[in-house]
């Protein structure tokens, strides 16, 4: 008789309801499907992004700025669900490309406010048009009738995973806890 070994995932939160759940094959897992969709979007968009000096993350940051005109680094961190250090690095890179300006907040010198330049506005509008083309294909594949349900389900998943991330901070390996704590402090009080 062979013994089945279970992986030791002790730092992960224990969920007794999930012990007997059947895990689908990798290609059928929702997380993997989301990964594949993201990779398809990157492959479709990368030729344009490379021409503009962008990637999927920075193009999304620029579209967010296009929609809101100005944003603090902390607001971008919250929208993008990325660490403060990543956002700060990308803002500096975009500033170096001449796509945005970073200024100190009027009321608080620790806050950095980003705004698109004219050049950045042009590239953000092109990025938004490229996004519109990809979204049109996605909507066509999902179908108008299912779109609201899919969008609502994805928003619920986003909220659940954000809560899981916050809840696992205490049980995460020490290096991850330190990084999470620093990222959270920076997003609440951006410099």
Phi, psi and omega in degrees: 000128179268145180266132177275125179265134176259139179295145177273107179245043186306327178289344180278150181296142180276130178231097184298333179292341187261000185297322183257004181296136178278126180268123180295165174304152184311313185294345179257001178281138181303317181300321180288323178297319178297318177302311182299317179299316177298319179292321176299316180297318179297316180296323178292317188272336187305322178302321178286316181301318180298321178298324182267355182078024183246177168221183183301318181294309183292328177294321178293321176300318181292323177294321176300318177293324177300318182287331187246352181073303175227149177212147172279161176301321179297322177294321179293319177304312183296315181293316186277345182057041178237158180297151178305319182298321178294314181296316179301315179299314182293323177297318177297319179296315180295325176295318178298330177280354180082017184269339180208165173245149175241128179232160178281141180301144182295322184264342184214115184291350178276348183266132177256128180248129180255143177215138179291143170275177176300317178297317178295323178299317178298313181291323178296321178294321176294318177298319180294323177294319177298317177299318179301319179296315180292316180298322178301318178294318178298314180298321178298319181288321181284319182097137181303322183295329182263349189302312181297321179293318179295315180299315180296319179295319179293323177294320177297318179297319179299313179298316181296317181289326175296317177296320178296318178300313180297320182289331183275355182303320182290328183260000181288155174307149188309314182298323179289320179299316180298317180294316179298316181297316179295317179296318180295316179298318180292323181287330178280332182222069186297147180258000000 
